[in-house]
């Protein structure tokens, strides 16, 4: 019998995945069953166990922390990144007692059930050490962890017996039968519900407020990767927070998707959550994909709203840089809103690309950004607005490039075609000078 891996539930964070891969590699030749993201019944709720290993020495519960930097610990609490939480040693010991009770109630007695804590990042270090009886239960992904899991030193009691392969499988089968569906993760009072269409560099979910079920939010989950040092990571998160504060100046604009909060995941420094206003309706991308024609006046209504939002953004020093039909939302109440500022550049020259990913290049990206020779400015957003109009007017698929020669065939008045041609000018200096200027032109077209 080799080590068998059973994913008990989806949604394991990156630290759990790293720890799982380490154990699968180091214990490949041993007998056992490894459950990941296991949820055990506890009263009226559930207890989440990151990793649960059943081998000949007994049952091992692993609480995984994927943390950077300093940790200050005592017997009751750990302090990390200004966040004070119950000691994970005490937490996992409590969960171990609960699992032990489950086994005993099923007649499986004298089985060692032990909880350990695993720090998956080598950068994590103790400033203030926990008490020794807690410290000895904290491991890294190194040989001492494997020795603990395969030896007898950490058994709950010296008298606990070894498990035969048949008993290992029996315990695993019992725990798998007893597992429950996980309670949805809660992020700042919002329970993460169904998954939505993912975006560039993030996963998206519908969030439901735990006390006000009618209140919803769009929840984005970012996995921050590609940072070699704690300093680089801190700089990336700090930059994102600064940029979110800059965007907060736009919160009062009724046509900008409002940011509710931005929080770090308590278990994994590599995971960040952004909560956004929920929009009842559909994106312009969805509307175009429905292949229902947008008449000229509807095109102007959408464009006028987008131009007004861009005017407000640009006057606050915010360049969207990633404007596409997917970032324009058509609400059921008739309003048009602009969102998805993930790659925006704010005053000061920084950008919100915390995921370490470069700016996504597509047909809506201005030529100067494709080449990388010039930074984005207001005219880059105006090109994107023109490419969006091009799709609406000519009903072209998203993966077909913009062809200036096609503009003359667009079913638009000549004045509108002239403005569209200016917006799509390859050279920035040939485009309109500001979003306000474009907004004024669009108002004139609507009034004609």
Order of alpha helices (4+ residues) and beta strands (2+ residues): beta-alpha-beta-beta-beta-beta-beta-beta-alpha-beta-beta-alpha-beta-alpha-alpha-beta-beta-beta-beta-alpha-beta-beta-beta-alpha-alpha-beta-beta-alpha-alpha-alpha-alpha
